C-alpha cells in the first residue's frame, strides 16, 4: 500500500485555508481523502483496471494538487484550530409564571444560532445541525455541518452560518456554500457580516476583519478577552464587546477607534438602527448611541446571556442565566419577567409580537408576546405548548466542495475562474457587467472553469459582485 500526503496553506501567517489531500493506493483501489486539517475530511474510492493504473492515477491527482500549491507534508504536524465552545451555566427559573409559548422544537444540543424572517425560522446548535422551521414550528429543512454553530447572521439578502472550525457558509442557495475560512490562529467567539465584510471577535480579545476575497483586512488587540460581541452596520462601524467593555471601530480597510466605554464583562450584543445594546454579566443591558453615550440601563436579576429589541426600539428583551426572559419599555421600566420552561436563552429575535429563542437546553421556542397572551400569563394562565423533537437520524454532512452540472436551458449569469498573479479570482463572463471580481467560494475555484449562477448583485460597498442563489458548473 502506498500513500501520498499533501497540505496546502494559503498564507502561513494570515492565511485562511489550511487543507490536506491524501491519495492511497491499495492494489487496484485508489482512495482519495481531503478536507480541512484536523478533521476526518471526505473520502471516495475508485477501482482501476490494475495496480499500475491506480498508481498512475494517484500520481496524476497528486501532481495536479502540487501545481495548485499543495506540498508534501507529514500528517499531524499542523494541528487543528483551537475551538472554545461557550459554556452556559443555566439554572432553573425562580419565577413561577411561564412565558406563553406557541411552539417548541427540541434538538438536545445547546444552541446559539437563530434567524427569523418572512421566509422561515432558522436555528443552529453545537452538534452542527442547522434547521429551518415554518412560523408554526414545522420542520422544513435540515443540514449537517462539520462543526458546532456559533451564530446565524443576515446581510441583506444573504444568510450566513458561522461554525466553530472557522467555516462560514452562505445559505442563500439550496445547499450551504463555503463563503469564508477564518484564520486557524483565531479562536472564534462571535462574528457578523455587513456588505460582505466579515468581523470576528475571539477568545483573546482581538477583533479581525476579512474582506470578500477571504483576505484579512485588519486586526486589533484590545487588552480584554472573551469577546462575545461583534456587530457591523451598513456604513462600516464595527461594535465590539469583551471583558473590558464596548468599543466602536470604523473603517473598511483600516481600523479607527471611534469610542470606548468600560463596562462589566459583555456576554452578548445587539444592533438596532442608531443604538447598540450590550448584555453584561452584571445583570444589565446597556444601550449606547452611535457616539458612545450611555442612553439607558435595563436592570435584570442575573447575568444576561442575550438580548434583542423590537424594530422601533419600543421594547427591549433579555434572557438571563436563570431560564428567564424579560421585557422592558424603552425608558427602562420592566414590563414583565417570565420563565422560558426550556433553559436559558442563548440568543433571541423579536418578530411581529413573537419572541424566538434558542436555549441552553437545545430548544428553539416561539413565545407569544402579544398583549393578550401576556395578560393571561401574568395571571398564571397559559395555553398548551406544541412540542416536537428533531429527528434522531442525522442527515449527511454537506459536501460544500461538490457542484452540480448546470441543467439544460437554465438561464443565469456566467462566471469564469482566472489566475491573477498567484491567486485564483472569479469574474463575470456574461455581457453587460463591470470587470469586477465576484465573491466566490475558494474551494470551488478551478483555473479556466466556467460557472452558471442564478444572479449576481453589486456589493453596496466596494467594487465587487455577490452571488445570490445556486452555483452550477458549465463545460469548460
C-alpha positions as CSV (number, residue, x, y, z in Angstrom):
1,X,0.0,0.0,0.0
2,X,1.3,3.4,-1.0
3,X,0.1,6.8,0.5
4,X,0.8,10.3,-0.8
5,X,0.0,13.1,1.6
6,X,-0.1,16.8,0.8
7,X,-1.0,20.0,2.7
8,X,-1.9,23.5,1.5
9,X,-1.7,26.8,3.3
10,X,-2.9,30.0,1.6
11,X,-0.7,32.1,3.8
12,X,1.4,30.9,6.7
13,X,0.7,34.0,8.8
14,X,-2.7,35.3,7.9
15,X,-3.9,32.5,5.6
16,X,-7.5,31.3,5.8
17,X,-7.2,28.0,4.1
18,X,-5.3,25.0,5.6
19,X,-6.2,21.8,3.9
20,X,-4.9,18.3,3.2
21,X,-5.1,15.9,0.3
22,X,-4.3,12.2,0.6
23,X,-4.1,9.5,-2.1
24,X,-3.8,5.9,-1.0
25,X,-3.2,3.0,-3.5
26,X,-4.1,-0.4,-2.2
27,X,-3.9,-2.9,-5.0
28,X,-6.1,-1.7,-7.8
29,X,-8.1,0.6,-5.5
30,X,-7.4,4.3,-5.2
31,X,-8.8,6.2,-2.1
32,X,-8.8,10.0,-2.1
33,X,-9.3,11.8,1.2
34,X,-9.3,15.6,1.5
35,X,-10.6,18.4,3.8
36,X,-9.5,20.9,6.4
37,X,-6.5,19.9,8.5
38,X,-7.6,18.4,11.9
39,X,-10.9,16.9,10.5
40,X,-11.5,13.5,9.0
41,X,-12.4,15.1,5.7
42,X,-14.4,13.5,2.9
43,X,-13.2,10.4,1.0
44,X,-14.0,8.4,-2.1
45,X,-12.7,5.1,-3.6
46,X,-12.5,4.0,-7.2
47,X,-11.3,0.7,-8.6
48,X,-8.8,0.8,-11.5
49,X,-8.1,-1.9,-14.1
50,X,-4.7,-2.7,-12.4
51,X,-2.4,-1.7,-9.5
52,X,-0.3,0.2,-12.1
53,X,-3.3,2.1,-13.3
54,X,-4.2,3.0,-9.7
55,X,-0.7,4.3,-9.0
56,X,-0.6,6.3,-12.3
57,X,-4.0,7.9,-11.5
58,X,-2.8,8.7,-7.9
59,X,0.3,10.4,-9.2
60,X,-1.7,12.4,-11.7
61,X,-4.1,13.6,-8.9
62,X,-1.1,14.4,-6.6
63,X,0.7,16.4,-9.3
64,X,-2.4,18.3,-10.1
65,X,-2.6,19.4,-6.5
66,X,1.1,20.3,-6.4
67,X,0.5,22.6,-9.3
68,X,-2.2,24.4,-7.3
69,X,0.2,25.0,-4.4
70,X,-0.1,21.8,-2.3
71,X,3.2,20.4,-0.9
72,X,4.3,17.1,0.6
73,X,3.9,17.0,4.4
74,X,3.7,14.8,7.4
75,X,0.2,14.1,8.8
76,X,-0.4,15.6,12.3
77,X,2.3,18.2,12.3
78,X,-0.2,21.0,11.7
79,X,-2.8,20.9,14.5
80,X,-6.5,21.5,14.3
81,X,-7.5,25.0,15.2
82,X,-8.3,25.9,18.9
83,X,-12.1,25.9,19.4
84,X,-13.9,27.3,22.5
85,X,-17.5,26.3,22.9
86,X,-19.5,28.6,25.1
87,X,-20.2,27.0,28.5
88,X,-23.6,28.2,29.7
89,X,-24.3,27.7,33.3
90,X,-28.1,27.7,33.3
91,X,-30.2,27.4,36.4
92,X,-33.9,26.8,36.9
93,X,-36.2,29.8,36.9
94,X,-37.2,31.2,40.3
95,X,-40.4,32.8,38.9
96,X,-43.4,30.6,38.8
97,X,-45.1,32.3,35.9
98,X,-44.4,30.8,32.5
99,X,-44.0,32.7,29.2
100,X,-46.8,31.9,26.8
101,X,-45.2,29.6,24.2
102,X,-46.8,28.8,20.8
103,X,-44.4,26.0,19.9
104,X,-41.1,24.4,21.0
105,X,-38.7,22.4,18.9
106,X,-36.2,20.3,20.9
107,X,-32.8,19.4,19.4
108,X,-30.9,18.1,22.5
109,X,-27.8,20.3,22.0
110,X,-27.2,23.8,23.2
111,X,-28.0,26.4,20.5
112,X,-26.7,29.9,19.8
113,X,-27.7,30.4,16.1
114,X,-31.0,31.9,15.3
115,X,-32.5,34.0,12.4
116,X,-36.2,34.6,11.6
117,X,-37.7,36.4,8.6
118,X,-40.8,36.2,6.4
119,X,-39.5,33.0,4.8
120,X,-38.9,30.9,7.9
121,X,-37.1,30.3,11.2
122,X,-33.5,29.1,11.3
123,X,-31.6,27.7,14.2
124,X,-28.2,26.0,14.6
125,X,-26.8,24.0,17.5
126,X,-23.5,22.9,18.9
127,X,-23.8,19.5,17.1
128,X,-23.5,21.3,13.8
129,X,-27.1,20.7,12.9
130,X,-29.0,23.6,11.1
131,X,-32.8,23.5,10.9
132,X,-35.3,25.7,9.1
133,X,-38.8,25.6,10.5
134,X,-42.1,27.3,9.4
135,X,-43.5,30.1,11.6
136,X,-45.7,27.4,13.2
137,X,-42.8,25.2,14.2
138,X,-42.9,22.6,11.4
139,X,-39.5,21.2,10.2
140,X,-38.9,22.1,6.6
141,X,-35.2,21.7,6.1
142,X,-32.1,20.3,7.8
143,X,-28.3,20.5,7.2
144,X,-25.4,18.8,9.0
145,X,-22.3,21.0,9.1
146,X,-18.8,20.0,10.0
147,X,-18.7,21.6,13.5
148,X,-20.9,23.4,16.0
149,X,-22.8,26.5,15.0
150,X,-21.7,29.8,16.6
151,X,-24.3,32.0,15.1
152,X,-26.5,32.7,12.1
153,X,-26.3,36.2,10.7
154,X,-28.1,38.1,7.9
155,X,-26.5,40.5,5.5
156,X,-29.3,41.9,3.3
157,X,-30.5,39.1,1.0
158,X,-27.7,36.8,2.2
159,X,-27.8,34.5,5.2
160,X,-24.6,33.0,6.8
161,X,-23.9,30.4,9.4
162,X,-20.6,30.5,11.3
163,X,-19.1,27.4,12.8
164,X,-16.6,26.6,15.5
165,X,-14.0,25.3,12.9
166,X,-13.8,28.7,11.2
167,X,-16.1,27.8,8.2
168,X,-18.7,30.4,7.4
169,X,-21.4,29.1,5.0
170,X,-23.7,31.0,2.7
171,X,-27.3,29.7,2.9
172,X,-28.8,31.7,0.0
173,X,-28.8,28.6,-2.3
174,X,-30.3,25.2,-2.0
175,X,-27.1,23.9,-0.3
176,X,-24.7,25.7,2.1
177,X,-21.6,27.0,0.3
178,X,-18.3,27.8,2.0
179,X,-18.0,31.6,1.9
180,X,-15.2,32.3,4.4
181,X,-12.5,30.2,6.1
182,X,-11.3,32.1,9.1
183,X,-7.6,32.0,10.1
184,X,-7.0,28.9,12.3
185,X,-5.0,31.0,14.7
186,X,-8.2,32.8,15.7
187,X,-10.3,31.1,18.5
188,X,-13.7,32.4,17.3
189,X,-16.3,33.6,19.8
190,X,-18.7,35.5,17.6
191,X,-18.9,37.0,14.1
192,X,-21.0,39.3,12.0
193,X,-21.1,40.3,8.3
194,X,-22.2,43.6,6.6
195,X,-21.9,44.3,2.8
196,X,-19.6,41.3,2.6
197,X,-17.2,42.5,5.3
198,X,-16.7,39.8,8.0
199,X,-15.8,40.8,11.5
200,X,-14.6,38.2,14.0
201,X,-14.3,38.6,17.8
202,X,-12.1,36.0,19.6
203,X,-11.1,34.4,22.9
204,X,-8.0,36.6,23.2
205,X,-9.8,39.9,22.9
206,X,-8.9,40.5,19.2
207,X,-11.1,41.9,16.5
208,X,-10.3,40.9,13.0
209,X,-12.0,41.9,9.7
210,X,-11.9,39.9,6.5
211,X,-12.9,41.1,3.0
212,X,-15.0,39.4,0.3
213,X,-11.9,37.6,-1.0
214,X,-11.4,35.9,2.4
215,X,-8.4,38.1,3.0
216,X,-7.6,39.7,6.4
217,X,-8.1,43.5,6.3
218,X,-7.0,44.5,9.7
219,X,-6.9,43.2,13.3
220,X,-6.6,44.9,16.6
221,X,-5.8,43.5,20.1
222,X,-7.9,45.3,22.7
223,X,-6.3,44.1,26.0
224,X,-9.5,42.3,27.1
225,X,-10.6,38.8,26.5
226,X,-13.7,36.6,25.9
227,X,-15.2,38.8,23.1
228,X,-18.7,37.6,22.8
229,X,-20.0,40.7,21.0
230,X,-19.4,41.9,17.5
231,X,-21.9,43.8,15.3
232,X,-21.4,45.5,12.0
233,X,-23.6,48.3,10.5
234,X,-24.0,49.3,6.8
235,X,-21.6,52.2,6.8
236,X,-18.6,50.5,8.3
237,X,-18.9,50.8,12.0
238,X,-18.0,47.6,14.0
239,X,-19.2,47.4,17.6
240,X,-17.2,45.0,19.7
241,X,-17.6,43.9,23.4
242,X,-15.3,41.9,25.7
243,X,-14.3,41.6,29.3
244,X,-13.3,45.2,29.4
245,X,-16.2,46.9,27.8
246,X,-17.7,48.1,24.5
247,X,-15.7,49.7,21.6
248,X,-16.7,51.1,18.3
249,X,-14.3,51.0,15.3
250,X,-14.8,52.5,11.9
251,X,-13.2,51.5,8.6
252,X,-13.4,49.0,5.8
253,X,-9.7,48.9,5.1
254,X,-8.1,50.0,8.3
255,X,-9.3,50.4,11.9
256,X,-10.1,53.7,13.6
257,X,-11.2,53.6,17.2
258,X,-14.2,55.9,17.5
259,X,-15.1,55.3,21.1
260,X,-14.6,53.0,24.1
261,X,-16.9,52.6,27.1
262,X,-15.7,50.4,30.1
263,X,-18.3,48.0,31.3
264,X,-18.6,44.7,33.2
265,X,-17.9,41.7,31.0
266,X,-20.0,41.7,27.9
267,X,-21.8,38.4,27.1
268,X,-23.9,39.4,24.0
269,X,-24.6,42.3,21.7
270,X,-27.5,43.6,19.6
271,X,-27.6,46.4,17.0
272,X,-30.8,48.2,16.2
273,X,-30.7,51.3,14.0
274,X,-29.0,54.1,15.8
275,X,-28.3,52.2,19.0
276,X,-26.2,49.2,20.2
277,X,-27.0,47.1,23.2
278,X,-24.6,45.1,25.4
279,X,-25.8,42.4,27.7
280,X,-23.4,42.0,30.6
281,X,-22.5,39.6,33.4
282,X,-23.5,42.4,35.8
283,X,-27.2,41.8,35.3
284,X,-27.7,44.7,32.9
285,X,-28.4,45.5,29.3
286,X,-26.7,48.8,28.4
287,X,-27.9,51.0,25.5
288,X,-25.4,53.2,23.7
289,X,-25.9,55.7,20.9
290,X,-23.5,55.9,17.9
291,X,-21.4,58.5,19.7
292,X,-20.8,56.0,22.6
293,X,-23.0,57.8,25.1
294,X,-24.9,55.6,27.6
295,X,-28.5,56.2,26.9
296,X,-30.3,53.7,29.2
297,X,-29.7,50.8,31.6
298,X,-32.1,47.9,31.7
299,X,-31.8,46.0,35.0
300,X,-32.3,42.2,35.2
301,X,-31.8,39.9,38.3
302,X,-29.0,37.7,36.9
303,X,-26.3,37.6,34.3
304,X,-27.8,38.4,30.9
305,X,-26.9,35.9,28.2
306,X,-28.8,37.5,25.3
307,X,-30.9,40.5,24.3
308,X,-33.0,41.9,21.4
309,X,-35.3,44.7,20.6
310,X,-38.5,45.4,18.6
311,X,-37.7,47.1,15.3
312,X,-38.8,50.5,16.6
313,X,-36.9,50.2,19.9
314,X,-40.1,50.4,22.0
315,X,-39.4,47.1,23.7
316,X,-36.1,45.6,24.9
317,X,-36.0,41.9,25.6
318,X,-33.4,40.0,27.7
319,X,-32.7,36.4,28.7
320,X,-30.8,35.6,31.9
321,X,-28.9,32.7,33.4
322,X,-32.0,31.6,35.4
323,X,-34.0,30.5,32.4
324,X,-36.0,33.7,32.5
325,X,-36.9,36.3,29.9
326,X,-37.7,40.0,30.5
327,X,-39.3,42.7,28.6
328,X,-38.5,46.4,29.2
329,X,-40.1,49.6,27.9
330,X,-37.8,51.9,26.0
331,X,-37.5,54.1,29.1
332,X,-36.1,51.3,31.2
333,X,-39.3,50.2,33.0
334,X,-39.5,46.5,33.5
335,X,-42.8,45.3,32.0
336,X,-42.6,41.6,32.8
337,X,-40.4,38.7,33.8
338,X,-41.4,35.1,32.9
339,X,-39.8,31.6,32.9
340,X,-38.9,30.1,29.5
341,X,-39.7,26.5,30.5
342,X,-36.8,25.3,28.3
343,X,-33.5,26.7,29.7
344,X,-31.7,30.0,29.3
345,X,-32.0,31.9,26.1
346,X,-28.6,32.0,24.4
347,X,-29.8,34.1,21.5
348,X,-33.1,35.7,20.6
349,X,-35.1,37.7,18.0
350,X,-38.4,39.5,18.1
351,X,-40.7,39.4,15.0
352,X,-44.3,40.7,15.0
353,X,-45.3,40.0,18.6
354,X,-43.4,36.8,18.8
355,X,-40.1,36.3,20.6
356,X,-38.0,33.5,19.2
357,X,-35.4,31.9,21.5
358,X,-32.7,29.2,21.2
359,X,-31.6,27.9,24.5
360,X,-29.0,26.1,26.7
361,X,-31.2,23.0,26.6
362,X,-31.2,22.9,22.8
363,X,-34.7,24.2,22.3
364,X,-36.0,26.5,19.6
365,X,-39.0,28.2,21.2
366,X,-41.6,30.7,19.9
367,X,-43.1,32.9,22.6
368,X,-46.3,34.7,22.1
369,X,-45.6,38.2,23.5
370,X,-48.8,39.8,22.3
371,X,-50.6,41.9,25.0
372,X,-53.5,39.4,25.3
373,X,-51.2,36.4,25.8
374,X,-49.0,38.2,28.3
375,X,-52.0,39.4,30.3
376,X,-53.1,35.7,30.7
377,X,-49.6,34.7,31.6
378,X,-49.4,37.3,34.4
379,X,-52.5,35.6,35.8
380,X,-50.8,32.2,35.6
381,X,-52.8,31.1,32.5
382,X,-51.0,29.6,29.5
383,X,-52.2,27.5,26.6
384,X,-50.7,24.1,25.9
385,X,-47.4,24.1,24.1
386,X,-47.0,22.3,20.8
387,X,-43.7,20.5,21.4
388,X,-41.8,18.4,18.8
389,X,-38.3,16.9,18.6
390,X,-35.6,17.0,16.0
391,X,-35.3,13.7,14.0
392,X,-32.8,11.3,15.7
393,X,-31.4,10.1,12.4
394,X,-28.7,12.5,11.2
395,X,-28.5,13.7,7.7
396,X,-25.2,13.5,5.8
397,X,-22.7,16.3,6.3
398,X,-23.0,18.9,3.5
399,X,-20.3,18.4,0.8
400,X,-19.7,22.0,0.1
401,X,-17.0,21.3,-2.5
402,X,-19.3,19.4,-4.9
403,X,-21.0,21.2,-7.8
404,X,-23.9,20.0,-10.0
405,X,-23.7,20.5,-13.7
406,X,-26.0,23.2,-15.0
407,X,-29.4,21.9,-16.1
408,X,-30.1,22.3,-19.8
409,X,-31.5,25.7,-20.9
410,X,-31.1,27.1,-17.3
411,X,-30.9,30.9,-17.5
412,X,-28.4,32.8,-15.3
413,X,-25.1,34.7,-15.2
414,X,-21.9,33.0,-16.5
415,X,-18.7,33.3,-14.5
416,X,-15.1,32.3,-15.2
417,X,-12.2,31.5,-12.9
418,X,-9.0,33.2,-13.9
419,X,-5.5,33.3,-12.5
420,X,-4.3,36.8,-11.4
421,X,-0.7,36.6,-10.3
422,X,-0.6,33.8,-7.7
423,X,-4.3,33.9,-6.9
424,X,-7.4,32.4,-8.5
425,X,-10.1,35.0,-9.0
426,X,-13.6,34.8,-10.5
427,X,-15.1,37.4,-12.9
428,X,-18.5,37.7,-14.7
429,X,-18.2,36.3,-18.2
430,X,-21.7,37.4,-19.4
431,X,-22.1,40.6,-21.3
432,X,-23.2,43.8,-19.6
433,X,-21.3,43.6,-16.3
434,X,-18.4,45.5,-14.9
435,X,-14.9,44.0,-14.9
436,X,-15.1,43.3,-11.1
437,X,-14.2,40.2,-9.1
438,X,-17.0,38.0,-7.8
439,X,-17.2,36.8,-4.2
440,X,-17.0,33.1,-4.8
441,X,-16.2,30.0,-2.7
442,X,-12.4,29.3,-2.8
443,X,-12.9,25.6,-2.5
444,X,-14.8,25.7,-5.9
445,X,-12.3,27.7,-7.9
446,X,-10.5,25.9,-10.7
447,X,-8.5,27.8,-13.3
448,X,-10.4,28.1,-16.6
449,X,-13.6,26.7,-15.1
450,X,-16.9,28.3,-16.1
451,X,-19.9,28.5,-13.8
452,X,-23.5,29.5,-14.0
453,X,-25.2,31.3,-11.1
454,X,-28.8,32.4,-10.8
455,X,-28.0,36.0,-10.0
456,X,-25.2,38.4,-9.1
457,X,-25.6,41.7,-7.3
458,X,-23.1,44.6,-6.9
459,X,-22.0,45.0,-3.3
460,X,-23.3,48.0,-1.5
461,X,-19.7,49.0,-0.6
462,X,-16.7,48.1,-2.8
463,X,-16.4,47.2,-6.5
464,X,-17.3,43.5,-6.5
465,X,-20.2,41.3,-7.2
466,X,-22.0,38.9,-4.8
467,X,-23.8,35.7,-5.8
468,X,-27.5,35.1,-5.0
469,X,-28.9,31.6,-5.3
470,X,-27.3,28.4,-6.6
471,X,-24.0,27.8,-8.3
472,X,-23.6,25.3,-11.2
473,X,-20.7,24.0,-13.2
474,X,-20.5,24.6,-17.0
475,X,-18.4,22.7,-19.6
476,X,-15.0,24.4,-20.0
